[in-house]
């Protein structure tokens, strides 16, 4: 009996070591994605980059992550999650080093795109490995810790990026992470068990993968550039390619994305839809408020960042214990309650004006952070608990795609709304009134969409036994 108990404790210790490695990668990826934004002006000055080229230092990472998520989710289910996870960490380690050594803008953007591929490999496998390692009664806690790590990375990114850039230059953002990445590689290699290889390359849907990558890249790139004429064409082309992809995948024996999961698995379908809606209605909040606080309220970038940090900090705290709650209570109820709280925060923000106090904005952000934190971990638990172990990789990748696509859609809606009210004009005192009208209408639109998301969340059905 003692030997059995010792063996169980040993397995649990190994699972916790692997959890630490995955949680750290979940912390680093959003940090790499967002911390570099603070350093973009310095990078642009050093490499003589214009505004459009400069934006691709950030966009290349996000776009390649979104494009490669689903293919690597399928590959991890076919060939083993350990291999994909370790290779992803290896790519992140190598490209992080090379990004810090970049000697021109083109090299940096290219490396950021490759770095995004490595991130996609980690996004596609991290939650799947956690879901496989931990039993259902402990899975929510582990997933909650992982989700909290993502928000912690997002929370600290502006502070860490600004601090490192000011002290040692933008390259230090990459160099400081290298030792930690090396430790994660070592831990994953030693403690993560290899999973059974179930298929060969002939079972991989290459044509569907290419079609999917074309559809997602067109859709996201086009929507993020709205309302330009070319972007409208690109967005429409992406939507048509996506429809074609769904049509083709439904008729394949071994599709890269099992669309039948959306048809036959109500819990999986509506949980992913809820995630998409939640990100699409909340991700642009910090972007809009950053413009409002700096242009309308006249706050400095430092003070703006300190005020906006209240939302991701609350998201980090609440998501940790909401994951634990989802092990005991129906994630559907917790997630739906989280979306309802988010709606109330968005409604409050729709009342902002030139004279709105910082306390009111902070209170609204605290409510949003609590709502998002209460939604995200239980919803993640729903998605990962709704599929068999053979589909954990594709489930993780699908949820990640919903997150990234929702983020891009949110920014696209915000950009479109501002353009409709002030056109190509700069935000100046003369356009403050028009800008504020666009902000109010945008928050009302977000609130309405998020309200509809409550019913999508409830429609998923009760917790699976």
Secondary structure, 3 states (H helix, E strand, C coil): CHHHHHHHHHHHHHHHHHHHHHHHHHHHHHHHHHHHHHHHHHHHHHHCCCHHHHHHHHHHHHHHHHHHHHHHHHHHHHHCHHHHHHHHHHHHHHHHHHHHCCCCHHHHHHHHHHHHHHHHHHHHHHHHHHHHHCCHHHHHHHHHHHHHHHHHHHHHHHHHHHHHHHHHCCHHHHHCCHHHHHHHHHHHHHHCCCCCCCCCHHHCCHHHHHHHHHHHHHHHHHHHCCCCHHHHHHHHHHHHHHHHHHHHHCCCCCCCCCCHHHHHCHHHHHHHHHHHHHHHHHCCHHHHHHHHHHHHCCCCHHHHHHHHHHHHHHHHHHHHHHHHHHHHCCHHHHHHHHHHHHHHHHHHHCCCCCCCCHHHHHHHHHHHHHHHHHHHHHHHHHHHHCCCHHHHHHHHHHHHHHHHHHHHHHHHHHHHHHHHHHCCCCCCHHHHHHHHHHHHHHHHHHHHHHHHHHHHHHCCCCCCC
